[in-house]
């Protein structure tokens, strides 16, 4: 059971009375919302009816063997009590609870495996240009639209990509690995312009802390324990 849930649930695909094309969790990117405006919107997120036990019991009743929860998607918002930043559910919303910890604890109670999704390379709030400038320096002839996808190019944070990796992404992964021992897998995503060095460091970071935890191929640069296809795709027979 893959749970896509975050502060992007507030606009629910609508921004300034306009339906924004694309996936709801990508509204920050597709509507090119200024970072300060998006952060202010977080104050509206208050899911007081959230019930971790109900979610986990429903997953188990449906035959699920594990849950992939989402501590951080591309919007950079931490859906857990992160000490690395105040851009998290405890500090930036009126919801004074940690839903990731509650889901983890519920999984322990109901004997279902817990896993996480973490957007390690793409962070529209704090991730700078997601490595785009370094890529374009080495590939000056690439003028296509995919050269800058999916970086925040309309209102990028002043941090360099390296600063984001060292000061936010790695420290948050250390928090997550410490918070949720015994995870089944980590689902990294959209490595795009991430270097081989960075992909290896994220792999080693997880392996050193939880050596039995599986890492998906979207960590980038041919690292990972198993290959995954594109979203909503079934791999050909014999692959995967």
ZIRASUL-V571218 format. One record per backbone hydrogen bond with DSSP energy under -1.0 kcal/mol. NH is the residue of the N-H (numbers start at 1). CO is the residue of the C=O. If there is no record, write none. Layout:
# ZIRASUL-V571218
NH|CO ; NH|CO
This chain:
# ZIRASUL-V571218
3|68 ; 9|6 ; 10|7 ; 12|8 ; 14|11 ; 15|18 ; 18|15 ; 20|13 ; 26|23 ; 27|24 ; 30|26 ; 31|27 ; 33|28 ; 38|34 ; 39|35 ; 40|36 ; 41|37 ; 42|38 ; 43|40 ; 44|41 ; 45|42 ; 48|46 ; 50|47 ; 55|51 ; 56|52 ; 57|53 ; 58|54 ; 59|55 ; 60|56 ; 61|57 ; 62|58 ; 63|60 ; 64|59 ; 67|113 ; 68|1 ; 69|115 ; 72|117 ; 76|73 ; 78|87 ; 79|71 ; 82|80 ; 88|86 ; 89|78 ; 92|88 ; 96|94 ; 97|95 ; 102|98 ; 103|99 ; 104|100 ; 105|101 ; 106|102 ; 107|103 ; 108|104 ; 109|105 ; 110|106 ; 112|107 ; 113|65 ; 115|67 ; 116|185 ; 117|69 ; 118|187 ; 119|72 ; 120|118 ; 124|74 ; 127|123 ; 130|127 ; 132|129 ; 135|131 ; 136|132 ; 137|133 ; 138|134 ; 139|135 ; 142|139 ; 143|141 ; 147|144 ; 151|148 ; 153|151 ; 164|160 ; 165|161 ; 166|162 ; 167|163 ; 168|164 ; 169|164 ; 170|165 ; 172|168 ; 173|169 ; 174|170 ; 175|171 ; 176|172 ; 177|173 ; 178|174 ; 179|175 ; 180|176 ; 184|114 ; 186|214 ; 187|116 ; 194|191 ; 199|195 ; 200|196 ; 201|197 ; 202|198 ; 203|199 ; 204|200 ; 205|201 ; 206|202 ; 207|203 ; 208|204 ; 209|205 ; 210|206 ; 213|210 ; 214|184 ; 216|186 ; 217|226 ; 219|216 ; 220|217 ; 223|220 ; 225|215 ; 226|215 ; 233|230 ; 239|236
